[in-house]
């Protein structure tokens, strides 16, 4: 009887940290609509198509355990993990201070040395709120350092939580002259992706609740 109760308790606990994740087919449909990401306010329609994913045993968002303040630019917190409890789940929260570049890496393999092959991925769903616009860089393992990376704009949400799809189509990724032009292709970066790095040069209040990459499930460590 004690073993049965224990098993039931473990199952209930597992269900408590399961998240809804859009499937690859739906991501492909969104990708076909063009470069402008569509926003879905949370609590309005929900995610278009879903399957269940349980979180890691340690704090994570969609199995991503490393959301970090790099110390580059003035941020709150200044360094370390951005993950904080949010109900039964976790959120990654950070504030950009001052008009300077701020850098927030998310390690796709949950450790710096790891990398992911996203060459067949259509893109990613991001659930977030932002009081100003910013960018996300795709940083490959072979060219991790420096600002000369392929990036895509992340629009402001006016401080409201929304879910948007961001395509990995080359037409959606640009280089900023201020940061430099990459010497490698976006396709090669997708084949050895070490992290998605959020960068911004303006004051901003950010709250991340979901980051689901089509065709890729990060390993819990």
N, C-alpha and C positions, 0 to 999 in steps of 0.2 A: 504493500500500500504506500509506504514512504517513497519507494522508487517511482511509483506511478505519479504521485503528487509532484515529485521533483521534476519528472519529465514534462508534466503539464505546465509547471511553472516556467521551465526553460523555454517551452514553445511560446508561451504568452509573452515572455521577455523579448524573444526574437521578433515576434510580430510587432511589438511596440516600437521597434527601431527600423521597420521596413519603410521604404520610400517608393513612390510611384515614379517610373522612369519611362520616357517616350521611346518607342521602338525605332529601329533603323528605317523601316519603310516610311514612317511618318516623317522622319528627318529628311529622307530623299524627296518627299512631296514638298516640304517647305523649301528645300534647296532649289527646286525647280522654279520657284516663284520669282527668283531674281535676287539681286544683291541687297535689297532693303530688308532688314530683319523685322519680322512681325512680332508685336508685343501682345502678351496675354496677361492682363491684370490678374493677380492671384485672387481666388475666391469668386471669380466671375464665371469662367467656363472650365477651369481646370486644364490639365495637360491633354492634348488631343488624343493620344493613344498610349496605353500604359501597361507595364508589367512590374512585378514587385522586386525590389532589391533591399536586402537588409544591410544595415551599416556595420562598420568595423567595431571590434570590441573596445577600441580606444576612440577618442573624439575624431569624427570625420564628417565630410559632406560628400555624398555619392562616392564613398570609398577613398576619397582624397583626404589624406591625413596631415599634409604639410601645406598650410596656408601661412605665409611668413611675411613679417615686416623685415625688410632687408637692412634697414638703417640708412638707406639712400633717400635723401629728402626728409623733411620734418613730418613725422607721422605719429599718431596716437592709436595703438602703442608704438613705441620707437623701434623695438626689435622683438623677435620671438613670434610665437604662434598667435594667430588672430582668432582662433576658435574659442567660442564662448557658448555656454548652454543657452538654448532657445526652446523652451518647452521640453518635449521629449527628444529633441534633435539638437543640432549644433548650427551656429551661424558663424561666418567669418566677418568681423567688423573692424573697420579701420577708418581713420580720419586723416585726410591729406591737409597739411597746414602750409600756408605761404605759396607764392608763385614760383615753384621750383619743381624739378622732376622727382617723382616719388616712384618707388619700385616695390612691387608685391609679387613675389614668385609663388607659384603653385607647382610642386614637383609631381609629375604625372605618375611616377612609379613609387612614390612615397619615400624615396631616398635619392640623394643627389646623384649617385652613380648610375641610377636606372634610366632607361629610356623606353619609349613606346613607338611602335610602328603604326602611324596613323595614315599611311598612304592610301588605304581603302576607305577611310572615314569620310563621310559627307560634311561633318561639322560638329558643332556642340550646342546644347541647350544651356543657357545661363539664366538662373533665377537670382535677381539682384535688385537693389535700389541704389540710385546714385543721384546726388544733387547737382552734379556737373558731368560733362562728357569726359571720357578717358579713352585709352587704347589697351588692347591686349596683344602682346608679342608672342609669337611662336618661336621658342628658343631651342635649337638643336644641340645635341651633346657636343658636336665638334666645333660649334661656334657659340658657346654659352655666354661668354663675357662681352661687354660692350653694348652700345645702344643701337648699332646698325643691324636691325632685325626686321623681318616682315611683321607687319602689324595690321590690325583691323580696328576701326572705330567702335567704341562702346557708347551708345547714346545715353544722355541723361534720362532719368525717369521722373525727374521732379520730386524725388524722395519717395516714390511709390514702388512697392514690390511688383515686378513684372517678370515674365519668362520670355526670352527671345532666343531665336535660333540664329547662329552665326555660321555661315558656310565656309568650308575650306577651299572654295573655288578661287583660283588665282586672281580673278577680277575683283575680288573683295579685299585683297591684301595689298598694302602699299608700303612704301618706305618714306620716312620723314627726312627731308634734307638736313634738318637740325641734328638728327641723331645719326645720319649716315645711311648709305645704301648697302644692303647685303651683297656679299660677293658670291653667294650661293643661291640656288633656286628655292622657291617655296616647296616644290616637290621633294627635294632632298631633305629639307628641314622636317617635313612630315614623316619621312622614313626613319628619322632618329630623334624624335621629339623628347626632350628632357623636361620641359616645363612650359606652361602658359604663364606669362608674366604680365600683370596689370601695371600700366604706367600712366601717369598723368602729371600735368604741370600746373594745375589750378587747385585751389582749395576744394575739397570734396568730402562728403560723408558717404561711405560705402557700406553696404550690408549684403553679403553673399549668402544665398540659401541653397543653391543647387548648381552643379556643373557636370553635365552628363554628356559624354562624348560618344557619338555614334560608333558602334563596333568595338569599343574599348572599355574594359572593366578593370580599374586599378586594383592591384593586389593589396590586401590588408596586411600590415606588418605589425 
